[in-house]
Structure formats: structure tokens, C-alpha cells
Amino acid sequence: MTTRTFESVATGQVLGDLVLPITRSLIVAGALASRDYQDVHHDPVLSKERGSPDIFMNILTTNGLVGRYVTDWTGPGGFLKKVDIRLGAPNYPDDTMTLRGEVIETADDPADPTRGVVTVKLAGSNSIGDHVVGTVLVSLPREAS
């Protein structure tokens, strides 16, 4: 895998789609991995008693998937600097979420002159609507001169 460089990125550049099947296993494993033991993330009976049609994904799993989406695009040289997301429609089992993103800004990295900062605006939608929207700031290496 190659690392994307700061110079190879331009405002308006579109990231490729990431299509993710939302399975029960993904929802439960993400909740357990993030130590979120709320029953709405693993128990369909209790979820329904609380007014939800089924279990649903927690924000920490979504945050991890957003990070994966951006760093898959950058390659191993990309470092997440800031993830600013907001949840909307729940991710329920047996649905699909598609993450899409676009570069909206590029700038120097004031903390490291050998790197630049790219701002990616993104959305992840499922059959109900936007599950997640937000921006991610990612640091990329500059090309060697």
C-alpha cells in the first residue's frame, strides 16, 4: 500500500465509496470492543422494550469506521488529527452503510513542516438516511524535496 502525499491531494477531490454491510456481529463486536455494554447494542428484546426496532450501532464503532475510511484512503502515512462527527439515523442489522467523502480544505501543518493537513467532509448513509456526518482532519507527509 502506498501513502498518499499532501501534494497529491486537491480541494474537491472525492474519496472512493466504502460500502459496509451492517451485521449483528459488527454491531455487537464493536460495542464489546469499546466496552459499551448498553443492552440496545446487543439485546434485541430489550432494545424493542426501549422503543427501538432492533439493536443498533454505537458511536464508538461508527467513529472507528470513519477513521478506517479516511486512513484507507490516505495509506499508512496518514495520521488522524481530529474526528468531528454527528450521528443521525441508526445503523440497524441487515442494512448497508455507504461512506462518501470529499476534500474541502488543505493547509500547512503548523506542528510539523514536513506534513500538510487535509480536511475531509464525509457522510455515511443507510436505507433510513444519514447515519453519520462530519469532518476529519488528517495529516499527510509532504513529498521529499
BAVEX-355269 format. One record per residue (C-alpha): x, y, z; residue in one letter; residue number from 1. Coordinates in steps of 0.05 Angstrom, whole numbers, plus 5000, padded with zeros to 4 digits. Example, Ala and Ser with C-alpha at 12.3 -4.5 7.8 and 13.67 -1.06 7.14 Angstrom:
REM BAVEX-355269
@x:5246&y:4910&z:5156&resn:A&resi:1
@x:5273&y:4979&z:5143&resn:S&resi:2
This chain:
REM BAVEX-355269
@x:5000&y:5000&z:5000&resn:M&resi:1
@x:5026&y:5068&z:4982&resn:T&resi:2
@x:5020&y:5130&z:5024&resn:T&resi:3
@x:4983&y:5189&z:4995&resn:R&resi:4
@x:5024&y:5253&z:4999&resn:T&resi:5
@x:4999&y:5323&z:5014&resn:F&resi:6
@x:5017&y:5347&z:4944&resn:E&resi:7
@x:4975&y:5292&z:4912&resn:S&resi:8
@x:4911&y:5319&z:4944&resn:V&resi:9
@x:4868&y:5377&z:4920&resn:A&resi:10
@x:4806&y:5412&z:4945&resn:T&resi:11
@x:4745&y:5380&z:4913&resn:G&resi:12
@x:4779&y:5312&z:4907&resn:Q&resi:13
@x:4728&y:5257&z:4921&resn:V&resi:14
@x:4746&y:5196&z:4962&resn:L&resi:15
@x:4720&y:5129&z:4937&resn:G&resi:16
@x:4658&y:5098&z:4969&resn:D&resi:17
@x:4665&y:5048&z:5025&resn:L&resi:18
@x:4604&y:5002&z:5027&resn:V&resi:19
@x:4596&y:4966&z:5094&resn:L&resi:20
@x:4545&y:4912&z:5108&resn:P&resi:21
@x:4516&y:4925&z:5177&resn:I&resi:22
@x:4513&y:4857&z:5211&resn:T&resi:23
@x:4493&y:4837&z:5281&resn:R&resi:24
@x:4564&y:4813&z:5291&resn:S&resi:25
@x:4593&y:4881&z:5272&resn:L&resi:26
@x:4545&y:4918&z:5319&resn:I&resi:27
@x:4557&y:4871&z:5378&resn:V&resi:28
@x:4632&y:4864&z:5367&resn:A&resi:29
@x:4640&y:4939&z:5362&resn:G&resi:30
@x:4602&y:4951&z:5426&resn:A&resi:31
@x:4641&y:4898&z:5463&resn:L&resi:32
@x:4708&y:4922&z:5437&resn:A&resi:33
@x:4692&y:4992&z:5461&resn:S&resi:34
@x:4666&y:4966&z:5528&resn:R&resi:35
@x:4597&y:4993&z:5514&resn:D&resi:36
@x:4552&y:4942&z:5548&resn:Y&resi:37
@x:4487&y:4980&z:5538&resn:Q&resi:38
@x:4434&y:4929&z:5521&resn:D&resi:39
@x:4410&y:4968&z:5460&resn:V&resi:40
@x:4475&y:4946&z:5425&resn:H&resi:41
@x:4468&y:4871&z:5436&resn:H&resi:42
@x:4399&y:4850&z:5462&resn:D&resi:43
@x:4342&y:4856&z:5411&resn:P&resi:44
@x:4287&y:4840&z:5462&resn:V&resi:45
@x:4309&y:4895&z:5510&resn:L&resi:46
@x:4321&y:4943&z:5451&resn:S&resi:47
@x:4249&y:4934&z:5430&resn:K&resi:48
@x:4225&y:4944&z:5501&resn:E&resi:49
@x:4261&y:5011&z:5500&resn:R&resi:50
@x:4227&y:5032&z:5435&resn:G&resi:51
@x:4278&y:5012&z:5382&resn:S&resi:52
@x:4261&y:4963&z:5327&resn:P&resi:53
@x:4326&y:4926&z:5338&resn:D&resi:54
@x:4397&y:4933&z:5366&resn:I&resi:55
@x:4437&y:4990&z:5335&resn:F&resi:56
@x:4509&y:5011&z:5326&resn:M&resi:57
@x:4543&y:5053&z:5380&resn:N&resi:58
@x:4580&y:5118&z:5365&resn:I&resi:59
@x:4649&y:5088&z:5381&resn:L&resi:60
@x:4641&y:5036&z:5327&resn:T&resi:61
@x:4619&y:5089&z:5278&resn:T&resi:62
@x:4679&y:5132&z:5298&resn:N&resi:63
@x:4725&y:5074&z:5284&resn:G&resi:64
@x:4694&y:5061&z:5216&resn:L&resi:65
@x:4701&y:5135&z:5198&resn:V&resi:66
@x:4775&y:5131&z:5218&resn:G&resi:67
@x:4784&y:5068&z:5176&resn:R&resi:68
@x:4751&y:5101&z:5116&resn:Y&resi:69
@x:4798&y:5161&z:5117&resn:V&resi:70
@x:4862&y:5122&z:5133&resn:T&resi:71
@x:4847&y:5070&z:5080&resn:D&resi:72
@x:4846&y:5130&z:5032&resn:W&resi:73
@x:4910&y:5162&z:5059&resn:T&resi:74
@x:4951&y:5099&z:5067&resn:G&resi:75
@x:4996&y:5085&z:5127&resn:P&resi:76
@x:5028&y:5154&z:5126&resn:G&resi:77
@x:4963&y:5190&z:5143&resn:G&resi:78
@x:4952&y:5209&z:5216&resn:F&resi:79
@x:4883&y:5228&z:5242&resn:L&resi:80
@x:4887&y:5295&z:5277&resn:K&resi:81
@x:4813&y:5308&z:5291&resn:K&resi:82
@x:4748&y:5270&z:5280&resn:V&resi:83
@x:4685&y:5312&z:5288&resn:D&resi:84
@x:4623&y:5271&z:5274&resn:I&resi:85
@x:4549&y:5273&z:5290&resn:R&resi:86
@x:4502&y:5214&z:5288&resn:L&resi:87
@x:4434&y:5214&z:5254&resn:G&resi:88
@x:4395&y:5153&z:5231&resn:A&resi:89
@x:4413&y:5089&z:5269&resn:P&resi:90
@x:4452&y:5033&z:5237&resn:N&resi:91
@x:4408&y:4971&z:5246&resn:Y&resi:92
@x:4427&y:4900&z:5227&resn:P&resi:93
@x:4416&y:4876&z:5156&resn:D&resi:94
@x:4427&y:4944&z:5126&resn:D&resi:95
@x:4485&y:4975&z:5089&resn:T&resi:96
@x:4523&y:5039&z:5104&resn:M&resi:97
@x:4560&y:5075&z:5048&resn:T&resi:98
@x:4613&y:5125&z:5068&resn:L&resi:99
@x:4630&y:5181&z:5020&resn:R&resi:100
@x:4678&y:5238&z:5027&resn:G&resi:101
@x:4708&y:5299&z:4994&resn:E&resi:102
@x:4770&y:5341&z:5008&resn:V&resi:103
@x:4745&y:5411&z:5027&resn:I&resi:104
@x:4810&y:5443&z:5050&resn:E&resi:105
@x:4885&y:5435&z:5050&resn:T&resi:106
@x:4934&y:5473&z:5094&resn:A&resi:107
@x:5004&y:5472&z:5124&resn:D&resi:108
@x:5012&y:5432&z:5188&resn:D&resi:109
@x:5035&y:5484&z:5239&resn:P&resi:110
@x:5061&y:5428&z:5284&resn:A&resi:111
@x:5105&y:5396&z:5231&resn:D&resi:112
@x:5132&y:5430&z:5168&resn:P&resi:113
@x:5144&y:5361&z:5135&resn:T&resi:114
@x:5069&y:5349&z:5134&resn:R&resi:115
@x:5004&y:5381&z:5109&resn:G&resi:116
@x:4934&y:5378&z:5137&resn:V&resi:117
@x:4874&y:5357&z:5095&resn:V&resi:118
@x:4802&y:5367&z:5116&resn:T&resi:119
@x:4753&y:5314&z:5092&resn:V&resi:120
@x:4678&y:5325&z:5095&resn:K&resi:121
@x:4641&y:5259&z:5098&resn:L&resi:122
@x:4574&y:5225&z:5105&resn:A&resi:123
@x:4555&y:5153&z:5118&resn:G&resi:124
@x:4484&y:5136&z:5096&resn:S&resi:125
@x:4440&y:5075&z:5103&resn:N&resi:126
@x:4369&y:5060&z:5079&resn:S&resi:127
@x:4339&y:5108&z:5130&resn:I&resi:128
@x:4384&y:5167&z:5117&resn:G&resi:129
@x:4450&y:5196&z:5140&resn:D&resi:130
@x:4477&y:5154&z:5197&resn:H&resi:131
@x:4539&y:5198&z:5207&resn:V&resi:132
@x:4562&y:5266&z:5180&resn:V&resi:133
@x:4623&y:5306&z:5198&resn:G&resi:134
@x:4694&y:5326&z:5182&resn:T&resi:135
@x:4761&y:5293&z:5193&resn:V&resi:136
@x:4828&y:5328&z:5194&resn:L&resi:137
@x:4885&y:5284&z:5172&resn:V&resi:138
@x:4959&y:5298&z:5168&resn:S&resi:139
@x:4996&y:5275&z:5106&resn:L&resi:140
@x:5071&y:5273&z:5092&resn:P&resi:141
@x:5099&y:5323&z:5041&resn:R&resi:142
@x:5138&y:5297&z:4982&resn:E&resi:143
@x:5213&y:5296&z:4995&resn:A&resi:144
@x:5247&y:5354&z:4960&resn:S&resi:145
